[in-house]
Amino acid sequence: MTETSLEDVERSLDRAADLETEEAVSVLRTARQDIEDLGSNPDVDETRRRELEERLDQRIREIKERDAYDSGLGAAMNPEDGDAP
């Protein structure tokens, strides 16, 4: 089996932007594990690996926050104009 490269992880990160929430999080978590596994490879640019790792973590947080907002938490925090006195 061929080891995942930083480019593969970056492609997964980009692809997740076009997916539904659950699938995007799944793809990103897999990519996150791949990036962790690359940490033990001496041929991998560690600075670039860490930057990708941070981007993955940020994207996962963004998706989870968006999902929480879309599921009604945001609506509770921002009542519609029709509900205002």
NUTOR-837010 format. One record per residue: residue number from 1; x, y, z of N, C-alpha, C, O, CB in turn; residue in one letter. Coordinates in steps of 0.001 Angstrom, whole numbers. Glycine has a CB too. Layout:
<atoms>
+-----+---------+---------+---------+---------+---------+---------+---------+---------+---------+---------+---------+---------+---------+---------+---------+---------+
| num |    n.px |    n.py |    n.pz |   ca.px |   ca.py |   ca.pz |    c.px |    c.py |    c.pz |    o.px |    o.py |    o.pz |   cb.px |   cb.py |   cb.pz | residuo |
+-----+---------+---------+---------+---------+---------+---------+---------+---------+---------+---------+---------+---------+---------+---------+---------+---------+
| NUM |       X |       Y |       Z |       X |       Y |       Z |       X |       Y |       Z |       X |       Y |       Z |       X |       Y |       Z |       a |
...
+-----+---------+---------+---------+---------+---------+---------+---------+---------+---------+---------+---------+---------+---------+---------+---------+---------+
</atoms>
This chain:
<atoms>
+-----+---------+---------+---------+---------+---------+---------+---------+---------+---------+---------+---------+---------+---------+---------+---------+---------+
| num |    n.px |    n.py |    n.pz |   ca.px |   ca.py |   ca.pz |    c.px |    c.py |    c.pz |    o.px |    o.py |    o.pz |   cb.px |   cb.py |   cb.pz | residuo |
+-----+---------+---------+---------+---------+---------+---------+---------+---------+---------+---------+---------+---------+---------+---------+---------+---------+
|   1 |     838 |   -1189 |       0 |       0 |       0 |       0 |     879 |    1247 |       0 |    1862 |    1326 |     737 |    -951 |       1 |    1218 |       m |
|   2 |     519 |    2207 |    -824 |    1277 |    3436 |    -937 |     889 |    4379 |     188 |    -291 |    4537 |     501 |    1049 |    4095 |   -2303 |       t |
|   3 |    1882 |    4998 |     788 |    1613 |    5941 |    1865 |    1014 |    7221 |    1304 |    1382 |    7664 |     215 |    2895 |    6249 |    2653 |       e |
|   4 |     112 |    7798 |    2035 |    -509 |    9054 |    1655 |     528 |   10165 |    1672 |    1406 |   10192 |    2535 |   -1681 |    9391 |    2591 |       t |
|   5 |     425 |   11078 |     720 |    1352 |   12210 |     660 |     664 |   13475 |    1168 |    -553 |   13500 |    1352 |    1871 |   12419 |    -784 |       s |
|   6 |    1447 |   14512 |    1388 |     875 |   15788 |    1786 |     -73 |   16310 |     708 |   -1080 |   16946 |    1018 |    1984 |   16810 |    2064 |       l |
|   7 |     246 |   16043 |    -544 |    -616 |   16470 |   -1651 |   -1967 |   15762 |   -1584 |   -3003 |   16369 |   -1856 |      65 |   16191 |   -3008 |       e |
|   8 |   -1956 |   14473 |   -1219 |   -3209 |   13722 |   -1069 |   -4074 |   14345 |      26 |   -5285 |   14497 |    -135 |   -2918 |   12235 |    -741 |       d |
|   9 |   -3441 |   14700 |    1132 |   -4162 |   15304 |    2248 |   -4737 |   16650 |    1821 |   -5876 |   16978 |    2152 |   -3234 |   15473 |    3475 |       v |
|  10 |   -3950 |   17422 |    1089 |   -4417 |   18723 |     620 |   -5617 |   18573 |    -326 |   -6557 |   19364 |    -261 |   -3277 |   19473 |     -86 |       e |
|  11 |   -5588 |   17579 |   -1187 |   -6722 |   17317 |   -2090 |   -7972 |   16944 |   -1284 |   -9078 |   17371 |   -1618 |   -6372 |   16178 |   -3094 |       r |
|  12 |   -7796 |   16153 |    -230 |   -8933 |   15786 |     623 |   -9520 |   17028 |    1290 |  -10738 |   17172 |    1399 |   -8501 |   14755 |    1695 |       s |
|  13 |   -8654 |   17903 |    1726 |   -9082 |   19147 |    2362 |   -9917 |   19975 |    1382 |  -10968 |   20499 |    1750 |   -7858 |   19960 |    2855 |       l |
|  14 |   -9454 |   20090 |     154 |  -10180 |   20849 |    -868 |  -11496 |   20167 |   -1233 |  -12514 |   20838 |   -1397 |   -9313 |   21018 |   -2121 |       d |
|  15 |  -11483 |   18865 |   -1358 |  -12674 |   18105 |   -1745 |  -13766 |   18206 |    -681 |  -14951 |   18236 |   -1013 |  -12312 |   16633 |   -1987 |       r |
|  16 |  -13385 |   18259 |     568 |  -14360 |   18309 |    1658 |  -15233 |   19555 |    1589 |  -16351 |   19554 |    2103 |  -13649 |   18258 |    2998 |       a |
|  17 |  -14740 |   20611 |     963 |  -15511 |   21849 |     854 |  -16793 |   21650 |      55 |  -17756 |   22396 |     237 |  -14667 |   22938 |     208 |       a |
|  18 |  -16818 |   20657 |    -822 |  -17974 |   20426 |   -1685 |  -18914 |   19341 |   -1165 |  -19868 |   18973 |   -1851 |  -17507 |   20059 |   -3062 |       d |
|  19 |  -18659 |   18829 |      28 |  -19438 |   17704 |     552 |  -20421 |   18150 |    1628 |  -20280 |   19219 |    2222 |  -18507 |   16636 |    1115 |       l |
|  20 |  -21416 |   17305 |    1861 |  -22348 |   17528 |    2962 |  -21589 |   17372 |    4280 |  -20506 |   16788 |    4311 |  -23558 |   16536 |    2888 |       e |
|  21 |  -22148 |   17884 |    5347 |  -21466 |   17958 |    6638 |  -20875 |   16636 |    7107 |  -19675 |   16562 |    7375 |  -22414 |   18455 |    7668 |       t |
|  22 |  -21691 |   15592 |    7213 |  -21200 |   14321 |    7758 |  -20088 |   13736 |    6901 |  -19079 |   13260 |    7421 |  -22343 |   13317 |    7874 |       e |
|  23 |  -20275 |   13773 |    5581 |  -19255 |   13221 |    4694 |  -17980 |   14066 |    4735 |  -16874 |   13527 |    4708 |  -19789 |   13134 |    3255 |       e |
|  24 |  -18137 |   15378 |    4799 |  -16978 |   16268 |    4863 |  -16161 |   15997 |    6126 |  -14934 |   15908 |    6071 |  -17426 |   17743 |    4823 |       a |
|  25 |  -16844 |   15868 |    7258 |  -16139 |   15603 |    8519 |  -15428 |   14256 |    8449 |  -14305 |   14122 |    8937 |  -17123 |   15630 |    9716 |       v |
|  26 |  -16065 |   13266 |    7853 |  -15451 |   11946 |    7712 |  -14179 |   12021 |    6861 |  -13146 |   11464 |    7230 |  -16450 |   10955 |    7086 |       s |
|  27 |  -14263 |   12710 |    5732 |  -13093 |   12865 |    4852 |  -11981 |   13607 |    5581 |  -10812 |   13234 |    5485 |  -13476 |   13619 |    3554 |       v |
|  28 |  -12345 |   14650 |    6305 |  -11346 |   15443 |    7020 |  -10709 |   14666 |    8175 |   -9515 |   14808 |    8436 |  -11979 |   16720 |    7548 |       l |
|  29 |  -11497 |   13857 |    8856 |  -10929 |   13051 |    9951 |   -9957 |   12007 |    9405 |   -8918 |   11739 |   10008 |  -12055 |   12357 |   10757 |       r |
|  30 |  -10301 |   11424 |    8265 |   -9380 |   10475 |    7630 |   -8104 |   11190 |    7227 |   -7003 |   10686 |    7452 |  -10034 |    9805 |    6397 |       t |
|  31 |   -8250 |   12357 |    6637 |   -7079 |   13143 |    6236 |   -6260 |   13540 |    7461 |   -5031 |   13582 |    7406 |   -7511 |   14401 |    5449 |       a |
|  32 |   -6948 |   13832 |    8568 |   -6256 |   14206 |    9817 |   -5409 |   13035 |   10318 |   -4281 |   13231 |   10770 |   -7283 |   14638 |   10912 |       r |
|  33 |   -5948 |   11832 |   10239 |   -5188 |   10652 |   10645 |   -3999 |   10441 |    9714 |   -2901 |   10112 |   10162 |   -6090 |    9401 |   10655 |       q |
|  34 |   -4223 |   10632 |    8424 |   -3132 |   10493 |    7455 |   -2004 |   11477 |    7751 |    -827 |   11125 |    7676 |   -3654 |   10708 |    6027 |       d |
|  35 |   -2370 |   12710 |    8086 |   -1347 |   13731 |    8344 |    -585 |   13399 |    9623 |     613 |   13665 |    9716 |   -1988 |   15137 |    8451 |       i |
|  36 |   -1271 |   12821 |   10608 |    -577 |   12384 |   11823 |     403 |   11263 |   11502 |    1534 |   11252 |   11988 |   -1588 |   11917 |   12891 |       e |
|  37 |     -44 |   10322 |   10677 |     821 |    9199 |   10295 |    2068 |    9679 |    9551 |    3135 |    9079 |    9678 |      44 |    8204 |    9422 |       d |
|  38 |    1939 |   10745 |    8786 |    3080 |   11283 |    8045 |    4113 |   11929 |    8965 |    5244 |   12180 |    8551 |    2602 |   12296 |    7021 |       l |
|  39 |    3729 |   12197 |   10206 |    4646 |   12813 |   11158 |    5859 |   11947 |   11461 |    6895 |   12457 |   11888 |    3922 |   13119 |   12433 |       g |
|  40 |    5739 |   10644 |   11244 |    6863 |    9749 |   11517 |    7727 |    9515 |   10280 |    8711 |    8777 |   10348 |    6352 |    8419 |   12043 |       s |
|  41 |    7377 |   10127 |    9157 |    8133 |    9960 |    7916 |    9194 |   11056 |    7814 |    8851 |   12235 |    7720 |    7187 |    9996 |    6679 |       n |
|  42 |   10477 |   10685 |    7832 |   11540 |   11690 |    7798 |   11627 |   12434 |    6464 |   12274 |   13478 |    6384 |   12863 |   11035 |    8090 |       p |
|  43 |   10986 |   11912 |    5421 |   11035 |   12566 |    4115 |    9965 |   13646 |    3937 |    9943 |   14335 |    2917 |   10887 |   11533 |    3031 |       d |
|  44 |    9087 |   13795 |    4917 |    7992 |   14757 |    4822 |    8438 |   16101 |    5410 |    9069 |   16153 |    6466 |    6724 |   14227 |    5557 |       v |
|  45 |    8099 |   17180 |    4709 |    8376 |   18538 |    5181 |    7519 |   18794 |    6418 |    6305 |   18969 |    6310 |    8089 |   19606 |    4060 |       d |
|  46 |    8139 |   18816 |    7573 |    7415 |   18918 |    8840 |    6666 |   20239 |    8969 |    5569 |   20267 |    9526 |    8375 |   18761 |   10003 |       e |
|  47 |    7224 |   21314 |    8475 |    6546 |   22614 |    8544 |    5262 |   22580 |    7735 |    4212 |   23018 |    8206 |    7466 |   23742 |    8034 |       t |
|  48 |    5343 |   22065 |    6530 |    4157 |   21971 |    5675 |    3130 |   21002 |    6276 |    1926 |   21249 |    6209 |    4555 |   21515 |    4251 |       r |
|  49 |    3606 |   19913 |    6856 |    2711 |   18938 |    7478 |    1933 |   19591 |    8614 |     724 |   19393 |    8735 |    3505 |   17719 |    7999 |       r |
|  50 |    2619 |   20367 |    9443 |    1949 |   21038 |   10565 |     946 |   22077 |   10079 |    -129 |   22224 |   10661 |    2980 |   21702 |   11478 |       r |
|  51 |    1295 |   22800 |    9011 |     364 |   23787 |    8452 |    -908 |   23097 |    7954 |   -2013 |   23584 |    8194 |    1033 |   24576 |    7298 |       e |
|  52 |    -755 |   21970 |    7265 |   -1914 |   21216 |    6795 |   -2732 |   20685 |    7968 |   -3962 |   20689 |    7930 |   -1469 |   20059 |    5893 |       l |
|  53 |   -2046 |   20231 |    9001 |   -2723 |   19725 |   10183 |   -3591 |   20828 |   10805 |   -4731 |   20574 |   11195 |   -1696 |   19195 |   11209 |       e |
|  54 |   -3058 |   22034 |   10894 |   -3808 |   23160 |   11442 |   -4999 |   23510 |   10555 |   -6085 |   23800 |   11057 |   -2896 |   24378 |   11605 |       e |
|  55 |   -4797 |   23485 |    9241 |   -5898 |   23758 |    8310 |   -7011 |   22717 |    8450 |   -8194 |   23057 |    8425 |   -5379 |   23783 |    6860 |       r |
|  56 |   -6624 |   21454 |    8597 |   -7618 |   20387 |    8775 |   -8421 |   20610 |   10052 |   -9650 |   20532 |   10041 |   -6931 |   19003 |    8814 |       l |
|  57 |   -7729 |   20885 |   11139 |   -8412 |   21115 |   12416 |   -9375 |   22302 |   12303 |  -10502 |   22243 |   12795 |   -7381 |   21367 |   13545 |       d |
|  58 |   -8925 |   23369 |   11657 |   -9763 |   24555 |   11486 |  -10983 |   24234 |   10640 |  -12091 |   24654 |   10975 |   -8963 |   25695 |   10846 |       q |
|  59 |  -10804 |   23503 |    9558 |  -11928 |   23172 |    8673 |  -12943 |   22297 |    9398 |  -14149 |   22483 |    9231 |  -11427 |   22459 |    7400 |       r |
|  60 |  -12471 |   21342 |   10203 |  -13391 |   20491 |   10974 |  -14208 |   21352 |   11942 |  -15421 |   21175 |   12058 |  -12606 |   19391 |   11756 |       i |
|  61 |  -13546 |   22281 |   12634 |  -14251 |   23177 |   13558 |  -15289 |   24021 |   12818 |  -16413 |   24188 |   13291 |  -13250 |   24092 |   14287 |       r |
|  62 |  -14903 |   24555 |   11647 |  -15828 |   25391 |   10871 |  -17072 |   24604 |   10469 |  -18190 |   25107 |   10575 |  -15130 |   25946 |    9619 |       e |
|  63 |  -16880 |   23386 |   10015 |  -18009 |   22569 |    9583 |  -18918 |   22247 |   10762 |  -20141 |   22326 |   10643 |  -17516 |   21274 |    8922 |       i |
|  64 |  -18331 |   21886 |   11894 |  -19142 |   21571 |   13072 |  -19914 |   22798 |   13556 |  -21077 |   22686 |   13944 |  -18252 |   21029 |   14201 |       k |
|  65 |  -19273 |   23965 |   13536 |  -19948 |   25190 |   13959 |  -21076 |   25539 |   12989 |  -22162 |   25929 |   13417 |  -18942 |   26357 |   14056 |       e |
|  66 |  -20829 |   25402 |   11697 |  -21856 |   25676 |   10691 |  -23037 |   24729 |   10880 |  -24193 |   25142 |   10799 |  -21276 |   25538 |    9262 |       r |
|  67 |  -22738 |   23467 |   11130 |  -23790 |   22478 |   11315 |  -24612 |   22800 |   12564 |  -25839 |   22707 |   12538 |  -23188 |   21065 |   11417 |       d |
|  68 |  -23948 |   23175 |   13646 |  -24657 |   23530 |   14874 |  -25541 |   24753 |   14639 |  -26675 |   24795 |   15116 |  -23657 |   23802 |   16021 |       a |
|  69 |  -25044 |   25728 |   13923 |  -25820 |   26927 |   13631 |  -27027 |   26572 |   12774 |  -28144 |   27011 |   13049 |  -24948 |   27982 |   12923 |       y |
|  70 |  -26797 |   25774 |   11736 |  -27873 |   25380 |   10824 |  -28929 |   24516 |   11504 |  -30081 |   24503 |   11070 |  -27298 |   24636 |    9638 |       d |
|  71 |  -28565 |   23804 |   12549 |  -29508 |   22894 |   13192 |  -30427 |   23609 |   14184 |  -31247 |   22965 |   14838 |  -28754 |   21790 |   13901 |       s |
|  72 |  -30301 |   24906 |   14298 |  -31255 |   25630 |   15123 |  -30653 |   26459 |   16223 |  -31325 |   27338 |   16763 |  -32187 |   24692 |   15712 |       g |
|  73 |  -29423 |   26214 |   16571 |  -28819 |   27031 |   17626 |  -28735 |   28481 |   17184 |  -28958 |   29390 |   17984 |  -27419 |   26504 |   17993 |       l |
|  74 |  -28417 |   28703 |   15926 |  -28337 |   30059 |   15396 |  -29690 |   30727 |   15384 |  -29794 |   31921 |   15664 |  -27757 |   30051 |   14000 |       g |
|  75 |  -30725 |   29981 |   15066 |  -32069 |   30539 |   15039 |  -32498 |   30993 |   16431 |  -33179 |   32008 |   16573 |  -33061 |   29514 |   14487 |       a |
|  76 |  -32108 |   30258 |   17436 |  -32458 |   30636 |   18804 |  -31729 |   31909 |   19217 |  -32235 |   32687 |   20025 |  -32127 |   29496 |   19779 |       a |
|  77 |  -30550 |   32116 |   18665 |  -29761 |   33290 |   19015 |  -30183 |   34507 |   18187 |  -29930 |   35640 |   18597 |  -28271 |   33004 |   18814 |       m |
|  78 |  -30816 |   34296 |   17037 |  -31196 |   35374 |   16131 |  -32671 |   35244 |   15763 |  -32998 |   34710 |   14703 |  -30315 |   35361 |   14860 |       n |
|  79 |  -33567 |   35727 |   16629 |  -34996 |   35590 |   16317 |  -35345 |   36338 |   15041 |  -34743 |   37359 |   14706 |  -35857 |   36107 |   17480 |       p |
|  80 |  -36328 |   35804 |   14345 |  -36762 |   36453 |   13117 |  -37470 |   37764 |   13437 |  -37970 |   37962 |   14544 |  -37686 |   35525 |   12310 |       e |
|  81 |  -37501 |   38651 |   12454 |  -38139 |   39960 |   12665 |  -39590 |   39830 |   13095 |  -40092 |   40646 |   13868 |  -38060 |   40793 |   11397 |       d |
|  82 |  -40264 |   38797 |   12589 |  -41672 |   38593 |   12918 |  -41889 |   38292 |   14388 |  -42995 |   38480 |   14894 |  -42236 |   37475 |   12090 |       g |
|  83 |  -40876 |   37837 |   15077 |  -40976 |   37513 |   16496 |  -40672 |   38714 |   17386 |  -40908 |   38677 |   18594 |  -40036 |   36376 |   16833 |       d |
|  84 |  -40156 |   39762 |   16792 |  -39772 |   40932 |   17589 |  -41016 |   41706 |   17997 |  -41993 |   41741 |   17250 |  -38799 |   41847 |   16800 |       a |
|  85 |  -40993 |   42328 |   19171 |  -42176 |   43084 |   19653 |  -42432 |   44329 |   18830 |  -43380 |   45065 |   19103 |  -41997 |   43481 |   21118 |       p |
+-----+---------+---------+---------+---------+---------+---------+---------+---------+---------+---------+---------+---------+---------+---------+---------+---------+
</atoms>
